[in-house]
Amino acid sequence: MIITQTPLRISFVGGGTDLPSFYRLEGGAVVSTTIDKYVYVIAKERFDDQIRVGYTQTEITGSIDEVKHDLVREALRKTGVNDGLEIVTVGDIPSEGTGLGSSSSVTVGLLNALYQYRGEPKEPRTLAELACDIEIKVLGKPIGKQDQYIAALGGLRKTVFHPDEEVSSEPINIPEKTLRALSRSLLLFYTGVTRSADPILKEQQANTSRRMETLRRMKEMANELEQELINGNIEALGEMLHRGWCYKRELASGITNPTIDEVYEAARRGGAMGGKITGAGGGGFLLLYAPVDLQERVRRAIDGLREVPFSLERDGTKTLLNARRPV
């Protein structure tokens, strides 16, 4: 039996510049972090030759081609695991449409578990590359590359997406005291709305040529935030989240709506310095930066939204249990 744990993520600035319609022209950059909310993948040998997949549904089939869960199906193909296996995925947060990168965390966690099951563990960067290949090339999802890399590598990072398809990702090294202060200043609330990111991202990519200057500013914010954090100025994140949210709203029509705008402005009036809807937008989670002494006011201002307490996570995907049967 193999059990892997793969974190979800929140991106701070630069999201959208990791889409190929932009980075292939000028390169993109994102500052993001993993959080202590996870996707777990369990892979276990079966007595027979069938494949059982458990998630919100249960599938039992004798053929990879018949597996309906597209991420599981393609991870099995990629790793060469053909039959006689049970796979279960469970998560701390709803698995789709919440803007925390859950699909990529599932893909990375699956690949990690299946390669461990084969006795052929892969480096985190390789897992990220393979996850990108599955989601973008094989399944044709209109997404970028940030989620796969942050889920695999973990921590607080600036990730750069080069026009030649290379990706470089380095941790932003700040003192533990600063990291704890940053974590305490962030609040996360569930809007109660899940949505497919695909239509928003397709429109965003179609709009790229008309939004190049906005995307350039968003990319530059990644460099700016990295330096501010290194200098210990965590309050800069509040202002930059707000600025980035204003830019992001220009990229596609479905990123925000009157309800989201109303909640966000109420949070700002309550004392939040800035924030954003995580992921592509349109629903999911609202991330806010607020000084600790004003956080109760912020909570009262948006009373009714469910808060999800969290902390920053240093690690990427990891193996919690490896009990492979000897060959």
C-alpha positions as CSV (number, residue, x, y, z in Angstrom):
1,M,0.0,0.0,0.0
2,I,1.2,3.5,-0.9
3,I,-0.3,6.7,0.6
4,T,0.8,10.1,-0.7
5,Q,-0.1,13.6,0.6
6,T,-0.1,16.5,-1.8
7,P,-0.8,20.1,-0.7
8,L,-3.2,22.6,-2.2
9,R,-2.0,26.0,-3.1
10,I,-2.8,29.7,-3.1
11,S,-1.2,32.1,-5.6
12,F,-0.5,35.6,-4.6
13,V,0.5,37.5,-7.7
14,G,1.2,36.7,-11.4
15,G,-1.5,34.1,-11.9
16,G,-2.5,34.1,-15.6
17,T,1.0,34.8,-16.8
18,D,1.6,31.0,-16.6
19,L,-0.8,30.5,-19.5
20,P,1.0,29.6,-22.8
21,S,-0.8,32.4,-24.7
22,F,1.4,34.8,-22.7
23,Y,4.5,33.0,-21.4
24,R,5.4,31.7,-24.9
25,L,5.7,35.4,-26.0
26,E,7.3,37.1,-23.0
27,G,7.7,34.6,-20.2
28,G,5.6,34.6,-17.0
29,A,6.2,34.6,-13.3
30,V,4.0,33.7,-10.3
31,V,4.5,33.9,-6.5
32,S,2.5,31.2,-4.7
33,T,2.6,29.0,-1.7
34,T,1.3,25.6,-0.6
35,I,-1.0,25.4,2.4
36,D,-1.8,22.8,5.0
37,K,-4.9,21.4,3.1
38,Y,-4.2,18.2,1.2
39,V,-5.2,15.6,-1.4
40,Y,-4.5,12.0,-0.3
41,V,-4.0,9.2,-2.8
42,I,-4.1,5.6,-1.7
43,A,-2.8,2.9,-4.1
44,K,-3.2,-0.7,-3.1
45,E,-2.7,-4.0,-4.9
46,R,-5.9,-6.0,-5.5
47,F,-6.5,-9.7,-5.3
48,D,-7.8,-9.9,-8.8
49,D,-6.8,-8.1,-12.0
50,Q,-9.4,-5.4,-12.0
51,I,-9.0,-1.7,-11.4
52,R,-11.1,0.0,-8.7
53,V,-11.2,3.8,-8.4
54,G,-12.8,5.5,-5.5
55,Y,-13.5,9.2,-5.3
56,T,-17.0,10.9,-5.3
57,Q,-18.0,7.9,-7.3
58,T,-16.7,4.3,-7.4
59,E,-15.6,2.6,-10.6
60,I,-14.6,-1.1,-11.1
61,T,-13.3,-2.1,-14.5
62,G,-11.0,-4.5,-16.2
63,S,-9.4,-2.0,-18.5
64,I,-7.6,1.4,-18.2
65,D,-9.5,2.6,-21.3
66,E,-12.8,2.2,-19.4
67,V,-11.7,4.4,-16.4
68,K,-13.9,7.5,-16.4
69,H,-11.8,9.6,-14.0
70,D,-9.6,11.2,-16.6
71,L,-6.7,12.1,-14.3
72,V,-6.6,8.5,-12.9
73,R,-6.8,7.0,-16.3
74,E,-4.0,9.0,-17.8
75,A,-1.8,8.6,-14.7
76,L,-2.2,4.9,-15.0
77,R,-1.2,5.0,-18.7
78,K,1.7,7.3,-17.9
79,T,3.2,5.1,-15.2
80,G,2.5,1.8,-16.9
81,V,0.3,0.3,-14.1
82,N,-2.2,-1.8,-16.0
83,D,-4.4,-3.8,-13.6
84,G,-4.8,-5.3,-10.2
85,L,-5.0,-2.0,-8.4
86,E,-7.2,0.0,-6.0
87,I,-6.9,3.8,-6.1
88,V,-8.7,6.1,-3.7
89,T,-8.5,9.9,-3.7
90,V,-9.7,12.0,-0.8
91,G,-9.2,15.7,0.0
92,D,-9.5,18.2,2.8
93,I,-11.4,20.6,0.4
94,P,-14.0,20.0,-2.3
95,S,-12.0,18.6,-5.2
96,E,-13.2,20.7,-8.1
97,G,-14.0,24.4,-8.8
98,T,-12.5,25.9,-5.7
99,G,-9.5,27.6,-7.1
100,L,-6.9,25.9,-4.9
101,G,-5.3,23.9,-7.6
102,S,-6.9,20.6,-6.5
103,S,-6.9,19.0,-10.0
104,S,-3.1,19.4,-10.3
105,S,-2.6,18.2,-6.7
106,V,-4.6,15.1,-7.5
107,T,-2.5,14.5,-10.7
108,V,0.8,15.0,-8.9
109,G,-0.3,12.9,-6.0
110,L,-1.4,10.1,-8.3
111,L,1.8,10.1,-10.2
112,N,3.8,10.1,-7.0
113,A,1.8,7.1,-5.6
114,L,1.9,5.1,-8.8
115,Y,5.6,5.5,-9.4
116,Q,6.2,4.5,-5.7
117,Y,3.9,1.5,-6.3
118,R,6.1,0.5,-9.2
119,G,9.2,1.0,-7.1
120,E,10.4,3.8,-9.4
121,P,10.1,7.0,-7.4
122,K,10.5,10.3,-9.3
123,E,11.9,13.6,-8.3
124,P,9.3,16.4,-7.6
125,R,10.3,18.4,-10.6
126,T,9.7,15.3,-12.8
127,L,6.3,14.7,-11.2
128,A,5.4,18.3,-12.1
129,E,6.5,18.0,-15.7
130,L,4.6,14.7,-16.1
131,A,1.5,16.2,-14.5
132,C,1.7,19.2,-16.9
133,D,1.9,16.7,-19.8
134,I,-1.2,14.8,-18.6
135,E,-3.3,17.9,-17.9
136,I,-2.3,20.2,-20.8
137,K,-1.0,18.0,-23.6
138,V,-3.0,14.8,-23.2
139,L,-6.3,16.1,-21.8
140,G,-6.1,19.5,-23.4
141,K,-7.1,21.5,-20.4
142,P,-6.8,25.3,-20.9
143,I,-4.6,25.8,-17.8
144,G,-1.2,27.0,-17.0
145,K,1.8,25.3,-15.3
146,Q,1.9,26.9,-11.9
147,D,-0.3,24.5,-10.0
148,Q,1.7,21.3,-10.9
149,Y,5.0,22.8,-9.9
150,I,3.9,24.3,-6.6
151,A,2.1,21.1,-5.6
152,A,5.2,19.0,-6.4
153,L,7.8,21.3,-4.9
154,G,6.0,23.0,-2.1
155,G,6.7,26.1,0.0
156,L,6.7,29.8,-0.7
157,R,8.1,30.2,-4.2
158,K,8.6,32.3,-7.3
159,T,8.1,30.2,-10.4
160,V,9.2,31.5,-13.8
161,F,7.7,30.2,-17.1
162,H,10.1,30.6,-20.0
163,P,9.0,31.0,-23.7
164,D,10.9,27.8,-24.5
165,E,8.7,25.8,-22.1
166,E,11.4,25.5,-19.4
167,V,10.2,26.2,-15.9
168,S,12.4,27.5,-13.1
169,S,11.2,27.6,-9.5
170,E,13.1,28.8,-6.4
171,P,12.0,29.2,-2.8
172,I,11.6,32.6,-1.4
173,N,13.8,32.3,1.7
174,I,12.5,34.5,4.6
175,P,13.0,34.0,8.3
176,E,10.7,31.7,10.2
177,K,9.3,34.7,12.2
178,T,8.4,36.5,9.1
179,L,6.8,33.4,7.6
180,R,4.7,33.0,10.7
181,A,3.6,36.6,10.6
182,L,2.7,36.2,6.9
183,S,0.6,33.1,7.7
184,R,-1.2,34.9,10.6
185,S,-2.2,37.8,8.3
186,L,-4.0,35.7,5.7
187,L,-7.7,34.7,5.9
188,L,-9.5,32.2,3.6
189,F,-13.3,32.1,3.2
190,Y,-15.4,29.8,1.1
191,T,-17.9,31.6,-1.1
192,G,-20.1,28.5,-1.4
193,V,-19.8,28.6,-5.2
194,T,-17.9,26.1,-7.3
195,R,-17.3,26.5,-11.0
196,S,-15.4,25.1,-13.9
197,A,-12.3,27.2,-14.6
198,D,-12.1,26.1,-18.2
199,P,-14.5,28.7,-19.8
200,I,-12.8,31.6,-17.9
201,L,-9.3,30.4,-18.8
202,K,-10.3,29.9,-22.5
203,E,-11.7,33.5,-22.6
204,Q,-8.6,34.8,-20.8
205,Q,-6.3,33.2,-23.4
206,A,-8.4,34.5,-26.3
207,N,-8.1,38.0,-24.8
208,T,-4.3,37.8,-24.3
209,S,-3.4,40.1,-27.3
210,R,-5.7,42.8,-25.9
211,R,-4.4,42.5,-22.4
212,M,-0.7,42.3,-22.9
213,E,0.1,45.4,-20.8
214,T,-2.0,44.2,-17.9
215,L,-0.3,40.8,-18.0
216,R,3.1,42.5,-18.1
217,R,2.2,44.4,-14.9
218,M,1.0,41.2,-13.2
219,K,4.3,39.5,-14.2
220,E,6.4,42.3,-12.8
221,M,4.5,42.1,-9.5
222,A,6.0,38.7,-8.9
223,N,9.5,40.1,-8.9
224,E,8.3,43.1,-6.8
225,L,6.6,40.8,-4.2
226,E,9.6,38.5,-4.0
227,Q,11.8,41.4,-3.0
228,E,9.4,42.9,-0.5
229,L,9.0,39.5,1.3
230,I,12.8,39.1,1.4
231,N,13.0,42.6,2.9
232,G,10.5,41.5,5.6
233,N,7.7,43.9,4.3
234,I,4.8,41.5,4.5
235,E,2.3,44.3,4.5
236,A,3.2,44.9,0.9
237,L,1.3,41.7,0.1
238,G,-2.0,43.3,1.1
239,E,-1.6,46.2,-1.3
240,M,-0.3,44.0,-4.0
241,L,-3.2,41.5,-3.7
242,H,-5.6,44.4,-4.2
243,R,-3.7,45.7,-7.1
244,G,-3.4,42.3,-8.7
245,W,-7.2,41.6,-8.2
246,C,-7.9,44.9,-10.0
247,Y,-5.7,43.7,-12.9
248,K,-7.1,40.2,-12.9
249,R,-10.7,41.5,-13.3
250,E,-9.7,42.9,-16.7
251,L,-8.7,39.6,-18.1
252,A,-12.1,37.8,-18.6
253,S,-15.8,38.5,-17.9
254,G,-16.4,35.5,-15.6
255,I,-13.6,36.3,-13.1
256,T,-16.0,38.3,-10.8
257,N,-19.6,39.1,-10.4
258,P,-21.7,41.5,-8.3
259,T,-21.9,39.2,-5.3
260,I,-18.2,38.7,-5.2
261,D,-17.6,42.4,-5.6
262,E,-20.0,43.2,-2.7
263,V,-18.3,40.7,-0.4
264,Y,-14.8,41.9,-1.3
265,E,-15.7,45.6,-0.7
266,A,-17.3,44.7,2.6
267,A,-14.1,42.9,3.6
268,R,-12.1,46.0,2.6
269,R,-14.3,48.3,4.7
270,G,-13.9,45.9,7.6
271,G,-10.1,46.3,7.5
272,A,-8.7,43.9,4.9
273,M,-5.9,45.6,2.9
274,G,-6.4,43.4,-0.1
275,G,-7.5,40.1,-1.4
276,K,-8.6,38.0,-4.4
277,I,-10.7,35.1,-5.5
278,T,-8.3,32.2,-5.7
279,G,-7.7,30.4,-9.0
280,A,-9.4,31.5,-12.2
281,G,-12.1,33.4,-10.4
282,G,-15.9,33.2,-10.5
283,G,-16.2,31.4,-7.1
284,G,-14.3,29.1,-4.8
285,F,-12.3,30.8,-2.1
286,L,-11.8,34.4,-1.1
287,L,-8.2,35.1,0.1
288,L,-7.7,38.2,2.3
289,Y,-4.8,39.9,3.8
290,A,-5.7,41.7,7.1
291,P,-3.7,42.9,10.1
292,V,-4.3,40.5,13.0
293,D,-5.9,43.3,15.1
294,L,-8.5,43.9,12.4
295,Q,-9.4,40.4,11.6
296,E,-12.4,40.1,13.8
297,R,-13.9,43.2,12.1
298,V,-13.3,41.6,8.8
299,R,-15.0,38.4,9.9
300,R,-18.0,40.4,11.1
301,A,-18.1,42.4,7.8
302,I,-18.6,39.2,5.8
303,D,-20.5,37.2,8.3
304,G,-22.1,34.2,6.6
305,L,-19.1,33.0,4.6
306,R,-17.4,29.9,6.1
307,E,-13.9,30.6,7.2
308,V,-11.3,27.9,6.5
309,P,-8.3,28.3,9.0
310,F,-5.0,27.4,7.4
311,S,-1.3,27.7,7.6
312,L,1.5,27.9,5.1
313,E,3.0,24.5,4.2
314,R,6.8,24.1,3.5
315,D,6.6,20.7,1.7
316,G,5.3,19.5,-1.6
317,T,4.0,16.1,-2.4
318,K,5.3,13.4,0.0
319,T,4.8,9.7,0.7
320,L,3.2,9.0,4.1
321,L,3.2,5.2,3.8
322,N,5.2,2.9,1.5
323,A,4.5,-0.7,2.3
324,R,5.3,-2.2,-1.0
325,R,5.2,-6.0,-1.2
326,P,8.7,-7.4,-2.1
327,V,9.0,-8.8,-5.6
